Amino acid sequence: MQYEFYQIDAFTDTVFCGNPACVVPLEKWLPNEILLNIAKENAVAETAFFIVGDGAITLRWFTPEFEMDLCGHATLASAHVLKTQLGFTGNSMVFNTLSGPLVVTVADGMYTLDLPARRPIPCTLPAAIQRSLGKQPTAVLRARDYVLVYETEEDIQHIAINRQILDEINIDPGGVIVTAKGNTCDFVSRFFTPQASIFEDPVTGSAHCSLIPYWAERLQKKAMVALQLSQRQGKLYCVNNGDRVLVSGQAKTYSKGLFWID
């Protein structure tokens, strides 16, 4: 059977930047094993699958290893496909997901995701993470992901992580965020996933569910601009709304095509 797919660069207005996600519209769900194999074949951090229903869209996200409970950039990519490729005419869409209903609004090419806040709390750094770091953080917190706070943007740019050691720990389905106050923005970050085929995620919307509450309190600001300092980089516009966070960004279509499953 023939299926359409799209590859979208999320949290950027330029191709070859931001975070690439594959998006696959479906009419009915395929077995989980097939969805996972499609994600493996696509070989990007996340592949999004959705089915459009009456009044809402059911959305699921798969890495090449497992199904995720939340993925910001693939949600943005799905909204971009619906709006620019599949004729969605509204300015707001609701996705039913494992993390509950997620609303995405669209205005002037900017997609705003209304996501659950995941406020990190202080914790002890596991020995494997500590040993993997070339420089130790000034603070350690955790929600779904570990949040390691550093003093400067340069610390984040030049962070040295021994992947072989970090892979000793399983944070399924989370990862390790390193973050600091930004030089030209409010805060910067990078995101690493132990034992994953893609070790550094280029731009991680879900990580900002924890970064936004943390930096909003520390900077005493509600609205902030963030940069994720991977090689591809991405810009996120962030708003702290208590138990929710707003994460906004742009997207570019890189490719679209067909694949076949017998």
MARDRENBA-652892 format. One record per residue: z, x, y of N, C-alpha, C in turn. Coordinates in steps of 0.02 Angstrom, whole numbers. Each point is the difference from the previous one (the first is absolute). Example, Ala and Ser with C-alpha at 12.3 -4.5 7.8 and 13.67 -1.06 7.14 Angstrom:
BEGIN
{{390,660,-284},{0,-45,59},{0,45,60}}
{{-36,-18,53},{3,42,59},{37,-39,55}}
// end
This chain:
BEGIN
{{0,42,-60},{0,-42,60},{0,44,62}}
{{-32,-24,53},{-8,38,62},{54,-17,51}}
{{27,51,33},{51,-9,51},{-18,40,63}}
{{18,-27,57},{-9,36,63},{62,43,13}}
{{-9,56,35},{57,38,25},{-18,31,67}}
{{52,14,38},{-7,31,66},{49,58,5}}
{{-21,54,33},{47,54,15},{9,2,75}}
{{63,-6,20},{19,-7,71},{47,58,19}}
{{-12,29,57},{46,49,29},{47,-37,47}}
{{64,-2,-18},{50,-41,37},{42,44,46}}
{{24,-31,53},{40,32,53},{-40,55,36}}
{{-63,-15,12},{-43,45,38},{-60,-39,26}}
{{-33,27,51},{-63,-29,23},{-58,46,-15}}
{{10,48,-45},{-50,51,-15},{-3,10,-76}}
{{-60,0,-29},{-7,14,-71},{22,72,-15}}
{{21,11,-61},{27,63,-24},{70,15,27}}
{{30,-49,34},{69,7,24},{40,-59,-28}}
{{64,-3,17},{42,-54,-24},{9,3,-76}}
{{14,-57,-30},{15,-3,-71},{-53,-43,-36}}
{{-38,29,-46},{-51,-39,-35},{31,-47,-51}}
{{-23,-62,0},{20,-48,-50},{-62,-35,-26}}
{{-1,-15,-64},{-53,-42,-28},{25,-72,-2}}
{{-45,-46,14},{17,-71,1},{-49,-37,-46}}
{{28,-40,-46},{-41,-36,-49},{17,-75,3}}
{{-45,-41,28},{10,-73,-2},{-12,-26,-71}}
{{42,-46,-22},{-7,-29,-66},{-1,-76,5}}
{{-28,-33,-50},{4,-73,-6},{55,-20,-48}}
{{16,42,-48},{56,-11,-45},{27,68,-21}}
{{63,2,-21},{31,64,-16},{-26,29,-65}}
{{-13,64,2},{-15,38,-60},{65,24,-32}}
{{-1,20,-63},{61,27,-31},{26,61,39}}
{{65,8,1},{30,55,37},{-28,68,-21}}
{{-14,8,-64},{-28,64,-24},{-67,14,33}}
{{-41,-52,9},{-65,9,33},{10,16,74}}
{{46,-35,33},{13,14,71},{23,73,9}}
{{43,23,-45},{23,69,5},{-57,49,-13}}
{{-44,-15,-47},{-56,45,-14},{-49,2,59}}
{{-9,-57,34},{-42,0,60},{30,45,53}}
{{66,-5,9},{35,42,49},{-8,74,-18}}
{{6,16,-64},{-9,69,-22},{-71,24,15}}
{{-49,-43,-13},{-70,19,11},{-14,10,74}}
{{32,-40,42},{-11,6,72},{30,64,28}}
{{55,23,-30},{30,65,17},{20,6,73}}
{{25,-54,29},{31,2,66},{73,-19,-9}}
{{40,7,53},{71,-13,-7},{15,-71,-24}}
{{-35,-49,28},{10,-70,-21},{-66,-38,-1}}
{{-6,-43,-49},{-54,-50,-3},{32,-68,7}}
{{-26,-41,46},{25,-68,11},{-46,-50,-34}}
{{30,-48,-32},{-37,-56,-31},{26,-64,31}}
{{-45,-46,20},{24,-63,26},{-43,-58,-24}}
{{32,-59,0},{-34,-63,-15},{15,-48,57}}
{{-51,-27,30},{8,-48,55},{13,-69,-29}}
{{56,-31,21},{18,-67,-23},{4,-48,58}}
{{30,-57,-11},{8,-50,53},{58,19,46}}
{{-17,24,60},{51,14,50},{32,69,-5}}
{{-12,36,-54},{30,66,-8},{-44,42,-45}}
{{13,65,1},{-38,48,-39},{50,38,-43}}
{{-10,1,-65},{43,39,-44},{-25,72,-3}}
{{45,47,14},{-19,70,7},{44,43,-45}}
{{-32,47,-35},{36,48,-42},{-26,70,14}}
{{43,50,-11},{-18,70,15},{13,43,-62}}
{{-47,43,-17},{8,45,-57},{-16,71,22}}
{{45,46,-17},{-16,71,3},{-36,18,-66}}
{{-23,62,-7},{-28,19,-66},{52,1,-56}}
{{66,-7,18},{52,2,-51},{33,-67,-14}}
{{9,-42,51},{38,-62,-10},{-12,-49,57}}
{{26,-62,-9},{-4,-50,53},{55,12,50}}
{{-17,-4,65},{48,11,53},{31,-66,23}}
{{61,4,27},{33,-59,27},{-19,-13,73}}
{{-26,53,35},{-19,-9,69},{-46,58,19}}
{{-54,-16,35},{-45,52,25},{-29,-23,67}}
{{16,36,53},{-23,-20,66},{-74,13,12}}
{{-23,60,-16},{-69,17,18},{-51,-41,-40}}
{{15,-16,-62},{-46,-40,-40},{2,-74,21}}
{{56,-22,29},{3,-68,29},{-43,-3,62}}
{{6,51,43},{-43,3,59},{-73,3,-20}}
{{-17,39,-51},{-69,6,-24},{-25,-67,-26}}
{{42,-37,-35},{-19,-66,-26},{-15,-48,57}}
{{42,0,51},{-12,-43,58},{-65,19,34}}
{{-14,65,4},{-62,23,31},{-61,-24,-39}}
{{4,2,-66},{-56,-24,-42},{-10,-75,11}}
{{54,-38,-1},{-6,-72,10},{-31,-16,68}}
{{21,36,51},{-22,-15,68},{-72,24,13}}
{{-17,59,-23},{-65,30,19},{-54,-8,-53}}
{{20,-13,-62},{-50,-2,-54},{-7,-68,-33}}
{{54,-39,-1},{0,-62,-39},{4,-63,42}}
{{-7,7,66},{-7,-59,43},{64,-37,15}}
{{59,31,-8},{62,-34,19},{1,-11,75}}
{{10,-62,22},{-8,-18,71},{65,-4,38}}
{{57,-3,-33},{63,-7,35},{24,66,28}}
{{51,-4,42},{31,60,28},{66,18,-34}}
{{17,-38,-52},{61,13,-37},{-12,-18,-73}}
{{24,43,-46},{-7,-14,-71},{66,15,-35}}
{{14,-38,-53},{62,7,-37},{-16,25,-70}}
{{32,55,-19},{-8,28,-67},{63,-13,-40}}
{{-7,-30,-59},{56,-7,-46},{4,63,-43}}
{{58,33,0},{6,65,-33},{66,5,-37}}
{{10,56,-35},{64,14,-33},{57,8,50}}
{{-17,15,63},{50,6,53},{6,-63,42}}
{{-25,-56,-27},{3,-63,37},{-62,-10,43}}
{{-2,-54,39},{-57,-13,43},{-5,53,56}}
{{-59,29,8},{-13,48,53},{-54,-28,46}}
{{16,-3,64},{-48,-26,49},{-34,58,36}}
{{-66,-4,6},{-39,49,37},{-38,-38,55}}
{{9,22,62},{-37,-29,56},{-52,51,24}}
{{-54,-27,28},{-56,41,22},{-15,-15,73}}
{{-6,52,41},{-18,-9,70},{-34,64,25}}
{{-62,-7,24},{-37,56,30},{-3,60,-47}}
{{-14,-14,-64},{-8,54,-48},{65,33,-23}}
{{57,-27,21},{65,27,-20},{32,-49,-49}}
{{24,27,-55},{32,-40,-53},{75,12,3}}
{{39,-54,4},{73,6,4},{31,-30,-63}}
{{37,41,-36},{33,-20,-62},{73,-15,14}}
{{22,-58,-22},{70,-20,5},{32,14,-68}}
{{40,54,-2},{26,26,-63},{77,-4,-1}}
{{29,0,-61},{73,0,-4},{29,67,21}}
{{53,-1,40},{34,63,17},{40,24,-60}}
{{1,66,-9},{40,31,-53},{42,54,33}}
{{56,-20,27},{41,46,39},{30,53,-47}}
{{-13,64,13},{27,52,-44},{73,14,17}}
{{37,18,-50},{71,17,9},{12,71,-24}}
{{50,35,29},{13,69,-20},{13,6,-74}}
{{-24,55,-30},{10,10,-71},{2,75,-15}}
{{13,15,-62},{0,70,-23},{-70,18,-24}}
{{-24,58,19},{-66,21,-21},{1,25,-72}}
{{-42,-28,-44},{-3,25,-69},{-17,74,-3}}
{{27,34,-50},{-8,72,-4},{-74,21,-4}}
{{-40,-38,-37},{-71,18,-7},{-36,-2,67}}
{{15,-51,41},{-32,-4,66},{25,58,43}}
{{65,14,-2},{28,54,40},{-32,67,-18}}
{{-8,13,-65},{-28,63,-22},{-75,6,16}}
{{-34,-57,8},{-72,1,12},{-17,15,73}}
{{49,-3,45},{-13,5,71},{7,71,26}}
{{-50,22,39},{5,65,32},{50,1,56}}
{{12,-56,31},{50,-7,53},{39,-64,-12}}
{{65,3,9},{42,-59,-14},{2,-46,61}}
{{5,-66,-11},{3,-48,55},{68,-1,33}}
{{2,-29,60},{63,-8,35},{36,-64,-20}}
{{-36,-48,-29},{30,-62,-23},{-40,-26,-59}}
{{33,-36,-46},{-32,-28,-59},{21,-73,-5}}
{{-49,-44,-6},{13,-72,-8},{-46,-27,-54}}
{{14,-63,-22},{-44,-29,-50},{1,-76,6}}
{{-59,-30,-7},{-9,-71,-15},{-38,-1,-66}}
{{-64,-22,1},{-40,11,-61},{-17,74,-6}}
{{-18,30,57},{-19,71,2},{57,42,28}}
{{1,63,-17},{45,48,34},{-30,16,68}}
{{43,2,51},{-20,16,68},{35,64,20}}
{{-38,54,9},{28,65,18},{-16,14,73}}
{{51,8,40},{-9,7,72},{3,74,20}}
{{-49,21,41},{-3,69,23},{4,2,77}}
{{6,61,26},{12,8,72},{-64,-7,41}}
{{-57,26,-24},{-59,3,42},{-63,-23,-37}}
{{-50,-19,39},{-65,-18,-27},{-30,59,-39}}
{{11,61,24},{-26,59,-33},{30,8,-70}}
{{63,-21,-9},{30,1,-67},{-40,-44,-48}}
{{-22,-57,24},{-38,-47,-41},{-70,27,-13}}
{{-32,27,51},{-67,28,-8},{-2,55,-52}}
{{51,41,-2},{-1,60,-42},{47,-4,-59}}
{{21,-61,-18},{46,-8,-56},{-28,32,-63}}
{{41,36,-36},{-19,31,-63},{38,-34,-56}}
{{-37,-31,-47},{31,-35,-56},{-28,27,-65}}
{{43,19,-45},{-20,24,-66},{-10,-61,-44}}
{{-63,-17,-12},{-14,-61,-38},{26,4,-71}}
{{-5,58,-31},{23,7,-69},{74,-19,-7}}
{{40,20,49},{71,-18,-1},{10,-73,18}}
{{-35,-24,51},{8,-70,21},{-20,-48,-55}}
{{-48,19,-41},{-22,-43,-54},{52,-9,-54}}
{{56,37,4},{54,-10,-48},{36,-67,10}}
{{-9,-30,60},{36,-62,16},{-49,-59,-2}}
{{23,-57,-24},{-39,-61,-1},{31,-49,48}}
{{-37,-18,53},{26,-47,51},{-39,-65,-4}}
{{-28,-16,-57},{-42,-58,-12},{32,-63,31}}
{{-34,-36,46},{-67,14,25},{0,35,68}}
{{55,33,18},{5,28,68},{-22,72,4}}
{{15,30,58},{-19,69,12},{48,34,48}}
{{-23,54,29},{40,40,46},{-35,2,67}}
{{35,-25,52},{-25,2,68},{34,57,36}}
{{-39,40,36},{29,49,46},{-20,-22,70}}
{{46,4,47},{-12,-29,67},{38,38,54}}
{{-26,-5,61},{32,31,58},{-25,-35,62}}
{{34,12,56},{-22,-25,64},{-67,33,17}}
{{-46,-39,30},{-66,26,15},{-4,34,67}}
{{-50,43,7},{-13,33,65},{-38,-45,48}}
{{-50,-36,-26},{-42,-43,42},{5,-73,-20}}
{{43,-15,-47},{12,-69,-23},{75,-6,-13}}
{{21,-58,-23},{72,-10,-10},{26,37,-61}}
{{-36,-5,-56},{22,36,-60},{-60,15,-44}}
{{8,51,-42},{-52,20,-47},{29,0,-71}}
{{-44,1,-49},{23,0,-69},{-54,27,-46}}
{{20,15,-61},{-45,11,-57},{33,-31,-61}}
{{-40,-15,-52},{25,-37,-57},{-25,32,-65}}
{{46,13,-46},{-16,33,-63},{27,-42,-58}}
{{-41,-3,-54},{19,-41,-58},{3,45,-62}}
{{60,14,-25},{6,40,-61},{-36,-33,-59}}
{{-30,40,-42},{-32,-20,-63},{-62,-44,11}}
{{-24,-5,61},{-59,-41,14},{-63,43,0}}
{{-57,-30,-16},{-63,37,0},{-19,21,71}}
{{19,-39,50},{-11,18,70},{69,16,29}}
{{14,64,8},{68,23,16},{20,-21,71}}
{{-44,13,49},{16,-19,70},{-42,-60,19}}
{{33,-55,17},{-35,-60,23},{-19,11,74}}
{{-63,-11,19},{-22,16,68},{35,-40,55}}
{{5,-66,-8},{33,-42,50},{34,-57,-37}}
{{65,-7,7},{39,-43,-43},{33,-56,40}}
{{-32,-59,0},{28,-56,38},{69,-19,-24}}
{{10,-2,-67},{65,-23,-27},{56,48,18}}
{{-14,64,8},{52,48,20},{30,-19,68}}
{{-41,-31,42},{24,-18,67},{47,-60,-1}}
{{5,-34,-58},{52,-51,-7},{69,30,6}}
{{7,65,-17},{63,36,9},{0,42,62}}
{{-57,30,17},{-3,44,59},{11,-39,65}}
{{-26,-60,5},{6,-38,63},{73,-17,14}}
{{38,-29,-47},{71,-14,16},{38,63,17}}
{{-13,55,-35},{36,62,13},{-14,25,71}}
{{-64,6,17},{-17,29,65},{13,-48,57}}
{{-4,-65,-12},{17,-49,52},{73,8,22}}
{{44,9,-49},{70,10,16},{12,67,33}}
{{-32,52,-27},{12,67,27},{-29,8,71}}
{{-58,-27,12},{-33,7,65},{17,-56,48}}
{{34,-52,-25},{17,-59,40},{-63,-30,30}}
{{-50,-10,-43},{-64,-30,19},{-19,-52,-51}}
{{-31,-54,24},{-25,-51,-46},{-72,13,-20}}
{{-42,19,48},{-71,14,-13},{-12,76,1}}
{{-35,25,-50},{-11,72,-7},{-70,14,-26}}
{{-22,61,11},{-63,25,-28},{16,57,-47}}
{{-31,-3,-59},{14,50,-52},{-64,33,-23}}
{{5,63,-20},{-55,36,-31},{22,24,-68}}
{{-44,-8,-50},{12,31,-65},{-43,62,-3}}
{{31,57,-12},{-31,65,11},{-31,30,-63}}
{{-30,-41,-42},{-38,26,-56},{-64,32,26}}
{{-39,29,-44},{-63,30,21},{-47,-52,31}}
{{1,-62,-26},{-43,-53,27},{30,-32,62}}
{{65,-2,5},{38,-29,55},{-14,-74,11}}
{{48,-33,32},{-7,-70,17},{50,-19,54}}
{{-18,-51,39},{43,-23,55},{23,-71,-16}}
{{65,-12,11},{30,-65,-13},{39,-22,62}}
{{-9,-62,18},{36,-30,56},{55,-44,-30}}
{{62,14,18},{57,-26,-37},{46,-41,46}}
{{27,-55,-27},{49,-41,35},{56,-16,-47}}
{{62,10,22},{59,-17,-39},{21,-71,16}}
{{2,-44,-52},{19,-70,10},{59,-18,-45}}
{{49,43,-4},{59,-17,-40},{-14,7,-74}}
{{-3,-56,-36},{-12,3,-72},{-74,3,-16}}
{{-43,2,51},{-72,8,-9},{-24,57,46}}
{{-56,29,-18},{-32,50,43},{-73,-18,7}}
{{-29,15,58},{-71,-9,12},{-33,68,0}}
{{-53,7,-40},{-37,62,-4},{-74,-16,13}}
{{-28,30,52},{-68,-15,21},{-44,61,-4}}
{{-63,-11,-16},{-49,54,-2},{-70,-27,-6}}
{{-48,46,3},{-70,-18,-5},{-27,19,-69}}
{{-63,-15,-13},{-30,16,-64},{-76,8,8}}
{{-29,40,-44},{-72,10,-1},{-25,-9,-72}}
{{-56,-35,-7},{-32,-6,-66},{-39,63,-14}}
{{15,32,-57},{-36,60,-20},{-57,-17,-47}}
{{13,-44,-49},{-53,-16,-48},{13,-68,-31}}
{{-52,-28,-29},{6,-59,-42},{-51,5,-55}}
{{17,-33,-57},{-45,6,-57},{19,-46,-55}}
{{-25,14,-60},{10,-41,-59},{24,43,-57}}
{{40,-31,-45},{15,33,-63},{-3,-53,-55}}
{{-6,22,-61},{-10,-45,-56},{53,13,-54}}
{{26,-55,-28},{45,4,-57},{-27,-45,-54}}
{{-9,26,-60},{-27,-39,-55},{48,-55,-21}}
// end
